[in-house]
C-alpha cells in the first residue's frame, strides 16, 4: 500500500488563493452573485449524490421521519 502525505495547510492555502483570485476586483453585488451560484451548484451536486447513493425507499425522508422516537 502506498502511503501519501497530505499537507492540509497547503491545500487550504491553495483553495483560499483560488477563491481570492476569482473574487479579486468584483463588486459586492458580483461577489454575492458568485456565492449564490456556488451554493446552487453545491446543492445540485449534493442532490445528485443523494439520489445515486440512497435506497429508493429512503429518498425524501428526513432524519426525524426515519427515527420516530426522537
C-alpha positions as CSV (number, residue, x, y, z in Angstrom):
1,X,0.0,0.0,0.0
2,X,1.3,3.4,-0.9
3,X,1.3,6.0,1.9
4,X,0.6,9.6,0.8
5,X,1.5,12.6,2.8
6,X,-1.3,15.2,2.6
7,X,-0.4,18.8,3.5
8,X,-3.7,20.1,4.7
9,X,-2.4,23.6,5.3
10,X,-1.1,23.8,1.8
11,X,-4.4,22.6,0.4
12,X,-6.3,25.2,2.4
13,X,-3.9,28.0,1.3
14,X,-4.3,26.9,-2.4
15,X,-8.0,26.9,-2.1
16,X,-8.0,30.3,-0.4
17,X,-5.7,31.7,-3.1
18,X,-8.0,30.4,-5.9
19,X,-11.1,32.0,-4.3
20,X,-9.2,35.3,-3.8
21,X,-8.2,35.3,-7.4
22,X,-11.7,34.7,-8.6
23,X,-13.2,37.4,-6.3
24,X,-10.4,40.0,-6.9
25,X,-11.9,43.1,-8.4
26,X,-15.5,42.1,-8.0
27,X,-18.1,44.4,-6.5
28,X,-20.1,43.3,-3.5
29,X,-23.0,42.5,-5.8
30,X,-20.8,40.4,-8.0
31,X,-19.4,38.5,-5.0
32,X,-22.9,37.9,-3.8
33,X,-23.9,36.5,-7.2
34,X,-20.8,34.4,-7.2
35,X,-21.5,32.8,-3.8
36,X,-25.2,32.3,-4.7
37,X,-24.1,30.4,-7.9
38,X,-21.6,28.3,-5.9
39,X,-24.4,27.4,-3.4
40,X,-26.7,26.4,-6.2
41,X,-24.1,24.2,-7.8
42,X,-23.3,22.6,-4.4
43,X,-26.9,21.9,-3.6
44,X,-27.5,20.3,-7.1
45,X,-24.4,18.1,-6.7
46,X,-25.5,17.0,-3.2
47,X,-28.9,16.1,-4.5
48,X,-27.4,14.0,-7.3
49,X,-25.1,12.2,-4.9
50,X,-28.0,11.5,-2.5
51,X,-30.2,10.2,-5.4
52,X,-27.4,7.9,-6.6
53,X,-26.5,6.6,-3.1
54,X,-29.7,6.4,-1.1
55,X,-32.0,3.4,-1.4
56,X,-35.2,4.2,-3.3
57,X,-37.4,3.7,-0.3
58,X,-35.4,6.1,1.9
59,X,-35.4,9.1,-0.6
60,X,-37.3,12.1,0.7
61,X,-37.2,11.0,4.3
62,X,-35.7,13.3,6.9
63,X,-33.7,12.1,9.9
64,X,-36.8,12.8,12.1
65,X,-39.1,10.7,10.0
66,X,-36.6,7.9,10.0
67,X,-36.4,7.8,13.8
68,X,-39.9,8.4,15.3
69,X,-38.6,8.0,18.8
70,X,-36.9,11.4,18.8
